[in-house]
Amino acid sequence: MDSIQTNSCKQDNHILKSNLWKFFKALRAQANHIYCLLVASPIHYAWITIIDKFDATIQKRISISQFVNSFKKMPSTGKYYRLSINTYDLETSRRITFEATLQQELSLEDVTALFAAIVASHCVEARGRGERFELTPQIMLKYKFKARYIDDLQPIILECNSRIDNETIN
C-alpha cells in the first residue's frame, strides 16, 4: 500500500491531541458525512497512531471512534498523533494511505478532497468480501449518515461501485 507523507525536521509542529480534537470537531460541523464515515470505519480503514515523542518506536494504533469517544483518556504529555486513512484511486486502481503527521497536513480541505477516494476504498473492501457498499438502511444506521447528505452520497457510491464493476470485468 502506498503512503502519502511529508517528513519534516521540526518536532514542534507534529499533531497534538488538541489539534486532532479540533480537526474532528470542525469535520463534524463542516463535513459531517466524512466525519460519520471515518468515525464508524473499522480500524483497518482509518486509524490514529499515538507516537511517543522521545521514542518513535513506541506507538499505539487506535480507531477514530476510540479517539473521539475516549478523548479525555487519550494521552497528551510526551505524545503526538498521526491520522491515517485508506483510500482507493479509481484512475490507477491503487490503494493509497493518506497520512497526516504534521499540523499543516491536517486540513479539512485535504480530507474533503479525498472523500470520493475514501468511499471508493469502502466499496473495494466490500467487494473483496463479496458484498457491495450501498446506502442500505443498515449502512445508514451504522455510519449515522444524516438524511440531508444522502443525495450527495448516493451518486458517489454508485459511481465508485460502477467503476469497480468495470475494473472487475475488464
N, C-alpha and C positions, 0 to 999 in steps of 0.2 A: 504494500500500500504506500503511495506517495505521501509526502508531508509538505505542507506549506508552512515555513517557519522563517523568522528573521532573527538572527542572533545579534547580540549587542554586548559590548564590554561593560556597559553601565549596569550596575546592580540595583541602583535606586529607582529604576522605572519598571521593575518587574510588577506583575499584577499582584496586588494585595487582596486580602479577604474583603476589605471595604470597597475596593474598586470593582470586584466581581459582583458584590451585592448590588451596588448602584447600577451596574450594567444590566443585571436581571430585572431590577425594578423598572428601568427605562424600557427594556424589551417588553415586559409585561404590559406597560402602558401604551407603547407606541407601535409594537408589532406583536400583538397578543397571540396570533396564530402561530408565529415562530416560537414564542415563549412556550406555548402549550405543547408544541411538537417536541421541543428539547427537554422539557421537564418530564414528560411521560415516556421519553425514549429510554430503551434499555441501555445499560452501561456500555455495551459494545457499539452503540450508535453514536452516543455523545457522552462525554465524561469530563471530570475535573481532576487534575492531578495536583496534590498538595506536596510541595517540594521543600525540603529543609534548606534554609539559606546557607548553612555552614557545611552541609554535606549533601550535595545534589543527588547522591546515590540513594538517599533515604527519601522515598516517595510513596505516596498512598493515593490510589485511584478510587474515586467515588462517583456515583451517578449525580446528575444535576439535581434530581429530586432530593437526594440526600443532603446536598449543599443547601438548597432552598428551604427544606423542611427542618433542618437542624443547624441553621445559620449560627445561632448563639453558641453552639457547642463546637463549632469549627475553630481550629487553632489559628491564631493570628501572629503571635510573637515568634519570630525566627522562621517564619514560613512565607512562601509565595505560592502563587497558583497559576495553573495553565489550563485553558479551556481547549478541548479537542472535540471536533465534530466531523463525523464521517460524511462524505459527500460522494456523488457519482456524476461524472461528466458524461452526458449523453452524446456529445460530439465525438469524444475519443474512446468511449466505453471503458473509462478508467475510474477506479476508486481512488479518491484523494482525501486525505485527512487535513482539514483546516486546523491550525493550531495558533492560539494567541497566548504568548508568554509575556509580552511587554504591554504596558498600558496603552500605547498608541495602536496596538494591533487589536485591541478590544473595542470595536466600534459597531454601533448599530447599523451603519451603512454597509460595512463589510459582511456582517451576518445576514442582513436583509438581502443583499445581492446574492447570497448563497442559497436562498430559500428553495428555488427550483431544484438545485443540486442535492439539497438535504432531502427533499421529497423523493427525488429520483433514487437516492440511497435506500430509503424506506421501501420503495417499490421493488428494487433489485433484491433486497433482503427477503421480502415477502415471496418474490418469485423463486428464490433459492429454496424456500420451504414448500414450494408447490402451491402458494397462495397468491392473492392479489391484495395490494394495499389500496383500499377503496373507502369512500366515506359511508360506511355502513353505520347503523345505529350503535353497534358495539365499538367501532373505532372512534366515533364522535364522542362517546361516553368515556372511553379510555383516555383520549387526548384532551378531553374537556374543551373541544372547539366550540366557540360561540356561533350561534346561528347566522349572525351577520357576516361571518367570514366564509361561509360555505360556498357562496357564489364566486369568491376569489380562489378558493382551494380546489374546487371541482375541476376546472379546466386544466390546472397544473397537473393534478393527479392523473387525469385522463390522458393528457399529452405524454407524460412520463411512461405510463403503462403501455400506451400505443407504440412509443419508440422502442421500449424494451421488448415488446412483442415482435416488432420488426427485426430487432437485433437477433432474437432467438430463431426467427425464420430464415434469415439470411446467412 
